[in-house]
Amino acid sequence: MAAGKEIRTQIKSVENTRKITKAMEMVAASKMRRAQERMKSARPYAEKIANVATHLAYAHTEYKHPFVIARENVRRAGLVLVTSDKGLCGGLNTNALRLVMTQLKQWQAAGVEVDVSAIGNKGLGFMQRLGANVVSQLTGIGDTPRLEMLIGPVKIMLDAYMAGRIDALYIVYNRFVNTMKQAPTLTQLLPLTKLANEDEASLRTHWDYIYEPDAQPVVDAMLKRYIESLVYQAVAENIACEQSARMVAMKSASDNAKNVIGELKLIYNKTRQAAITKELSEIVAGAAAV
């Protein structure tokens, strides 16, 4: 019964693995609910400030912030890449990195150089292996993102844009659709562009503002809040996606482990039955010989 002992050991090993994946599934489900609430509560503010920033970019004002002025030739682009710090979340990070690779190839074909700000350990490791120019990084965000942690890496990109070292700034993250679906998204942060549901002709005609006391401090503060809110929302969305993808991946792993255990038990029972039949045959043959 040496083979039977090996099968029992294998069954025990798979059962222990299933306990781990089941526990991880329950933990991810608990974290997912909190992450979704945090993400959904931040969405209205992010959407509203994006609308205001877009209207401001097309408003007739004596002061034009550099963030709203499009540059003719994009020689160097900035990319904020948002990924998770940990794995075991299915193809979440892989899909986002595949989108990044597609965009990098397009920029390379156009002769555009890229600076990268990596938020999340998985994206940082990928960019370092790729040999990209990583100018800032942030890892160890945890389950609750804090704005003060995110400002530092992004400010390096904003300063580079203000100084003219980069001509456009983009962000890549996973947008939460539902528990089963997460969509990798590429969004242009700078310069400001019209939203998908906005008509450019209407923007140029109907939007104007009165500033008190002056346009410059109001516009500067508002656009800074706009960038901060978009980056925070992207990180919050990515964390919600991470927990959802991990819950689904761990549930799939637990179900697969259950199927493997069932198959191994069937094999063990067949092996045990074969050994018993062989012993009975030997006993009967010995008795017949006597």
Residue pairs with C-beta under 8 A, 6 or more apart in sequence:
1 271
1 272
1 275
3 271
4 268
4 271
4 272
4 275
7 264
7 267
7 268
7 271
8 268
10 264
11 261
11 264
11 265
11 268
14 257
14 260
14 261
14 264
15 257
15 261
17 253
17 257
18 253
18 254
18 257
18 258
18 261
21 250
21 253
21 254
21 257
22 250
22 254
24 88
24 246
24 250
25 247
25 250
25 251
25 254
28 243
28 244
28 246
28 247
28 250
29 243
29 247
31 143
31 243
32 179
32 240
32 243
32 244
32 247
34 143
35 143
35 236
35 239
35 240
35 242
35 243
36 176
36 240
36 244
38 144
38 236
38 239
38 240
39 176
39 233
39 236
39 237
39 239
39 240
42 229
42 232
42 233
42 236
43 233
45 229
46 229
46 230
46 232
46 233
49 222
49 225
49 226
49 229
50 195
50 226
50 229
50 230
51 195
51 198
52 222
52 226
53 192
53 222
53 223
53 226
54 192
54 193
54 194
54 195
54 198
54 203
55 203
55 207
56 68
56 192
56 207
56 209
56 219
56 222
56 223
57 67
57 68
57 191
57 192
57 193
57 194
58 194
58 200
58 203
58 204
58 207
59 207
59 208
59 209
60 207
60 208
61 208
61 209
61 211
61 215
61 219
62 215
63 214
63 215
63 216
63 219
65 219
65 220
65 223
66 161
66 162
67 161
67 190
67 191
67 192
67 223
67 227
68 191
68 192
68 223
69 191
70 191
71 167
71 168
71 191
73 167
74 112
74 167
74 168
75 111
75 112
75 113
75 167
76 112
76 113
76 114
76 115
76 165
76 166
76 167
77 107
77 112
77 113
77 114
77 115
77 166
77 167
77 168
77 169
77 170
78 114
78 115
78 116
78 117
78 157
78 160
78 161
78 166
78 168
78 169
78 170
78 190
79 100
79 103
79 114
79 115
79 116
79 117
79 169
79 170
79 171
79 172
80 116
80 117
80 119
80 153
80 154
80 157
80 169
80 170
80 171
80 172
80 189
80 231
80 234
81 96
81 100
81 116
81 117
81 118
81 119
81 120
81 123
81 127
81 171
81 172
82 96
82 119
82 120
82 123
82 171
82 172
82 173
82 174
82 234
82 235
82 238
83 93
83 96
83 97
83 118
83 119
83 120
83 121
83 122
83 123
83 124
83 126
83 238
84 92
84 93
84 120
84 121
84 122
84 238
84 239
84 242
85 120
85 121
85 122
85 139
85 140
85 141
86 121
86 122
86 242
87 93
87 122
88 246
88 249
88 250
89 242
89 245
89 246
89 249
90 245
90 246
90 248
90 249
91 245
92 174
92 182
92 241
92 242
92 245
93 120
93 122
93 123
93 126
95 174
95 182
95 184
96 123
96 172
96 173
96 174
96 184
97 122
97 123
97 126
98 184
99 172
99 184
99 185
99 186
100 123
100 172
103 170
103 172
103 186
104 114
104 132
107 113
107 114
113 133
114 132
114 133
115 133
115 135
115 157
115 160
115 165
115 166
116 127
116 132
116 133
116 134
116 135
117 134
117 135
117 136
117 137
117 153
117 154
117 156
117 157
118 124
118 127
118 134
118 136
118 137
118 138
118 153
119 137
119 138
119 141
119 150
119 153
119 235
120 138
120 139
120 141
120 238
121 139
121 140
124 134
124 137
124 139
127 134
128 134
135 156
135 157
135 160
136 152
136 153
136 154
136 156
136 157
137 153
138 149
138 150
138 152
138 153
141 149
141 235
141 239
143 239
143 243
145 232
145 235
145 236
145 239
147 228
147 232
150 228
150 231
150 232
150 235
151 228
154 227
154 228
154 231
157 166
157 169
158 169
158 190
158 227
160 166
161 167
161 169
161 190
168 188
168 190
168 191
169 188
169 189
169 190
170 186
170 187
170 188
170 189
171 186
171 187
171 189
171 230
171 231
171 234
172 184
172 185
172 186
172 187
173 184
173 185
173 187
173 234
173 235
173 237
173 238
174 182
174 183
174 184
174 185
174 237
174 238
174 241
174 242
175 182
175 183
175 184
175 185
175 237
175 241
176 182
176 237
176 240
176 241
176 244
177 183
179 244
179 247
179 248
180 244
180 248
182 241
182 244
182 245
187 230
187 234
189 227
189 230
189 231
190 227
192 223
192 226
194 200
194 203
209 215
211 218
211 219
212 218
